[in-house]
Amino acid sequence: MLNSQERNVVIFLLVVIFVGIGIDYLAKGLKPLKEFLTLDENFVRIDINQASLSDLVASRCLSPRLAQSLIAYRDTNGYFTDFEELEKIKGIGKRRLEKIKEVFFVP
């Protein structure tokens, strides 16, 4: 017969084994988590022509100074008609433009 300490060890090992089997079963049976967390892009993006200074800075794509430059350009030249127009603003290159496209949209 097993003493109480041995019995506790056996019970612990059985619990660990069954929990591991359960986790493995769930992991194989469920779709990847990112499929559940994917949001509609239009739901989370902001119209760059309507975005305020605080919207632009809160996006973390633009520094306050760059956001002010974007607004000044927009005020001078009118609404943006495509993203490539943003590259005319000093400090916005291809890499930053890609980040901007993830958060904003041009109607």
N, C-alpha and C positions, 0 to 999 in steps of 0.2 A: 504494500500500500504506500501511497504518497503521503508525506507529511504536509502540513498546511502551507509551508513556504513553497514546496515543489508544486503543489496544486495551484497556487497563485501564479507561478511562473508558467505553467501549462495553459492556464486560462488566459493569461496575458498574451502568450504567443498565438493562441487560437484567435483571439480578438484581433490582433495585428494582421494575421493572415486573412481573416474574413473582411476586414476593412480594406486591405490591399486589393483583394479580389473585387470588392464593390467599386473601389475607385477605378480600377482597370476597366471594369465593365462599363461604367459611366463614361470614362474617357474615350473608349472606342465607340460607344453608342451615340454620343452627342456630336453635333457639328462643332467646328472650331468656334471659340468664344467670339472672335472678331466678327463672325457672321451675324451674331446676335446684337453686336454693338454698332454695326454700320448704320449711319444715319443718312437720310436723303441729303445730298450735297446742297440743294436749294434751301433746305430748312435751316442750315447753320450759316450760310454765307450772307454777306451784307452788300447792299448796293453801294458801290464805291462812289457814285455820284451823290448819294444822300448821306454818306457817313460823316459824322461830326469829328472834330479833333479828338475827342475822348474815345470814340469808336475806333479810329485809326490807331491810336496809341494802345488801347486795350487789346487790340488784335495781336500785339507783340511782333508784328511784321515790320512795324515802322517805329523809329524813334520819334520823340516829340518834334524834333527839328525837321525830320524828313516828312512827318505828317503835316506840319505847317507848310512845307514846300509844296506838297501835293495839293493842299487846299488853295494855296496862292495860285498854282498853275491852273487849277480847275476854275477859280474865280476869274482869271484872266482869259482863259481859252475856251471856257464852256465845258459842258459835260464830256466825259470820256466816251468814246464810241467803241474802242477796243483796248485790250490790255497793253498792246505794243506801244500805245501812246504814252504810257507811264514811263517808258524807258527814256523819254525826253527830259525827265526830271533828274537832276544831278543826284546821284546816290542810289538810283534804282537801276540795277543791272539785271541780267538774265536770272541769276540765282534768287535774288530778292523778289523778282517778278513771279517766279514759280511759287514762292511762299504766299505772296499776295493773292494769287489765283485760288489758293486753297481756302481762303477766308472770305474773299470778296467776289462780286460778280459785276460785270458791265452789262446793263440791260440793252 
